[in-house]
Amino acid sequence: MTNHLPSPGLPLALLASDREQSTRWLVSLLESGGYAVLRERTGQHALQRARATQPDVVIVDAELPGMSGVEFCRVLRSDARISGSTPIYLVQEQPSREQRLAALRAGAWECIVPPHDADEILLKLNAYVQAKLDADRARAEGLLDPGTGLYNRQGLARRARELGSQAFRDHDALSCVVLALDLTPDQASGAQEESATPTIVRCVHALRSSARVSDVIGRLSPTEFAVLAPGTDASGARRMAERLANQVQATAVPAPPTTPGTAGGIAAPLGVRAGYEAVANVGYAPIQPVELLVRASAALRTGKAEGAGWIRRFDDGIDARPA
């Protein structure tokens, strides 16, 4: 195992690979981008190092000695000592579609495949790592929901103010979508403010996997989740709500058993409702960012129904403030 320690203050990348020649370009790219790089040559050593150092990004070779790269991703993602916000990259040589999907299911965020676009790799990596560092800071400051790892209401309010200030300076759009889960009694059992049922855990995974890196996701209540989307106007917010709802419904309820003789029936579909509000140009039409959260939440109950009625936009004619 390598003994080199990173310089203080640098984001830490852990590279799990024994192919020094073929990954030299990747090490150079990371170091030129301001990362400290640790290398481990076997799966077990890389797992030990990840648990000890809690890196900001993990990059693993698909042909890792001791275990496959996909299995490494699966083990690392299920380890409670590794933050769920830690990005994992898998380096693959000409993978099939099935191999890429298997890697993503195992917890990889991206696959690095030839031809290599160094600029694109580094830009995505920087965005993922910045999001991870933001989550680490929020966790330390008590801004995360313990049950899901998403922002809590206090964290959402802070991030809304940050996004609102940026949108005001850039004269950019900003929107908020709130999704409400209509759980059955069995699905809702145990869904307290600081806990999460298996159904909610699957919903959270669906939200994370289908939201953009720039989006901010938080938990408003046991069954309500908010997504703040910079650079997104009303039509974009509607499309985002539809995409998120479809992904949550497809992921939240597991498929019924298919093994002969296995007990179980067809699971009831999960009901999802959405409310949203959007501002096309925050610089031109300023709004208190936290008010955007309030309006989107109020739209769930009092907003103007659109389409099939499960999605509603905030109605300016109704006062959303509590009496």
N, C-alpha and C positions, 0 to 999 in steps of 0.2 A: 504494500500500500504506500502511496506517496505521502510524504511528510510536509510538503510545502504548504504554508498557510497564506491566505490572501492578505493583501494590504488592507488596513482599516478603512472603512467607508466605501469600498468598491463592492458592487453587486457580485455575488458569488455564483459561478456556473460550475456544475459537476458534470464531467464528461465520462460516461461509462463505455469504454471501448478498448480493445487490445490492438486495434489496427492503427498504429501510430502514423504510418506513412499516409494512409488514405484520409486521415482526419486532421492532418497538420494544417490544412487550409482553414478548417473550422476553428482550431485553437487560435490561429493568427487573426481570424475575423473577430472572435470574441475579445481577445486582448486589445486589438486596435479599437474596439468599441467601448473599452473601459471596464471590462470584466476581469475579475480574478478567476482563474481556471484551475480546478482540481481534476485530476484524471485517476480513474480506477479501472483496472483491467479485467475484473470478473464481476459477475452479478452480485455475489455475496459481499464482496469488499465495497462495491458501490452502494449497496443498501446500508451497510454499517456506516459508511462515510456520510450518506444522506441523513441518517438519523442523528449523527453526531454534530453535523455542521448546519443542517437545515438550509440548504442552498436556495438561491433565488430562482434558479432555473436548472432543470436536469435534462441532459441530452444523452440518449442511450442508443447504442448500436443495435440494430435488429439481430445481428449475429453475435451477441454478447456471450462469452464463455461462461459456462455454468448454468445459464438459463436463457431462454429466448428474450429478446427485447420486449415483446408483447407481455410475457409473463412478468418481467421486471416492472413494467408499467402498472400491471394489475396489482402486484404486491405493494408497490410504493403508494399507489392511490388509496389502497385500503388501510395504510398505516396511519394511525391516529396521531403519530408524532410528526407527520409531514403535513403542512398546511394544504388544504384543498385548493387554495389559490396559487399553489406553486405550478408554473407551466412545465410540461414535460414534452420534449421533442423526441421523435424516433427517426433515426437515420436509416433509410432503406434504399437498396439498389433495385430499381425497376420493379416495385411491388405491383401485384395485381390489385384490382379493385377490392376483392375480398380481404386481402392482407391489410390494405389501408383501413377498411372498415373495422377489422379486428383490432387494429392498433387504437383507433378512436374509441371503440367500445371499452378497451382496457384502460383508458384514461389518458392517452396521449392527446395533446392539444393540436399538434401539427406534425406532419411527416416531412422530413428533408429528403428530397429525391433529386437525382440529376435531371436536367441541367441545373446547376446551382446558381441562383440569383442572389449574390451576397448582399446587395442593398435591400432587397425584399426581406431576406431572412433577418437581417439586423433590425430593420424597422419594425417588423412584427414582434421580434423578441423584445425590443425596448418597450413596446406598448404593453406586452404581457407582464414584463417584470415590473414596470411602473404600477400597473394595476395590483400586482402582488404586494409591492411595498406599501401602497396605499391601504390595502386590506390589513397588512401587518400593523401599520400605525393605528388604524381604526380599532383593531382588536386590543391593542395596548391601551387605548384611551377609552375603552368601554363603549365603542360605537357600533359593535356588532351584536347580532342576535345569537345567543349561545346555541340554540337548537339547530340553526341552519347555516350559520356563518355568513349570512347576508347582513347588510346594514340594518340596524334597528331604527326606530323613529328619530332618535336624536342624530344618528349617523346620516340618515337620509336628509334631514334638515340641513346639516352642515354641508353635505355634498351638493344639495340644491342651491345653496347660497354660492358655492364655488362655481358651479356650472352657470348660474345666473349672471354672475359677475363677468365671466368669460364671454357669454353670449351678448351681454350689453356692450362690451368693448368691441366685439367683432360684428355687431349688428346681425347676429345669427338667430336661427330658430331654436326653440327649446320646447319640448313636450313631455308630458307625463302620462303613462298608462297604468291604471290600477286593475289588477286581476283578482277576482273573488272566486274561491273554490266552493262549490256546493257539495259538500261531503255528505255521505250517508252516515248514520250513527256509528257504524263499525269503523268507517274511515276516519271519523272525527275523534274517536275515543283516544284520549291522551294528547290531543292537539292543544296543549296549553301555551301560554305566552312564550315560555322559554324552552319548549320541547318540540319534537317533531315526530309524527307518525311515519311509518314506511311510505304511505301515499304522499305525504308532504315532502319527504326526502326526494322521492322520484320527481315531484313537481319542481322542486328547487333545481335538481339536476337538469331538467328540461329547460327551465328558464335560462340557466347559465349557458347551456350548450347552444341555444338559439338566439341569445342576445348578442349584440356587438360588443367588442372590447371597450368601446367608449361609453356604453350604456352603464348606468348605475342601478343596481337591483337592491331592494330592501324589503323588509317584512313589517307591515303596518299593524297586523293583528295575527292571531293564529292561522287564519285562512285567507288573508288579503296581502297581496304583494304589489309593490310599486316599482316601475321602471322609468327612470329619468333618461331621456334620449336627446342629447345635444344635436344640433343641426337637423332636426326633424320637425316638419310642419304638420298640419292637421291630417293631410292625406297620408303622409308617412306614418303618423301615429296610428291611424286606422289599420294600415297594412301591418304594422308591427303588432298591434293587438291581435289581429287574425293569425299571424304567424306564431306568436307566443301561445295563444289559446290552442291552436291545432297541435303544436308540439307537446303541450302539457297534457292534452286529452289522449294523445297517442302514447305517451310515456307513463302517465300516472297510474293506470290500471294494468297490472301484469296480465299476460295472456293466460287463458285457462290451461290446466295441465293437458298434455297430449299423450302421456304414457298410459297404455292400457291398464285399467284397474285402478288408476289414481283418482282419488276423490276430488270433487270440485265442480263448479258450474261456470256458466258464462258470467263474468264480472259486469256489474252495472257500469254504464259509461259515466264519466265524471262531468258534472255540469260546471261550466266556466262562464262568468260574466265579466264584462270589462267596462270601465269608464275612463275617459281621457279628456285632456285639455291641452291645447297647443298655442304657442305664440310664434308667428312667422318671423318677426323681427323684434327681439327684445330691446334693441337700442331705440327703435321707433315707438314701440308700445311697451314701455317698462311694466314689469309686474314683479311683486315680491316673490322670489323663487319658492318660498314655502307655501305661498298662496296657490301655486300651481299644483302642489301635492294635495292641498285641501280641495281644490276644485275637481281634480280627477277622482278623488275619493267620493266626493258628493255626487258626481255624475253617475256612479253606480246605482244610486237610489232615486235621484231626481232629475237626471239628465235627459236630453232629447234622444229618443230611441232611433237607431239607424239600422237599415238592413233588416235582419231577422229579429232584431230587438234585444239581442244579448249584449250588444255594444252600444254605449251611450256617450254623448259628448256633453260637457257641462253647459247648462242653460243659463245664460246671463240674466234671464228674467227671474231667476229664483235665488234667493239669498241663501248661500251655503253656510253662513256662520251660525254657530249654535245660539239658541235663544237665551 
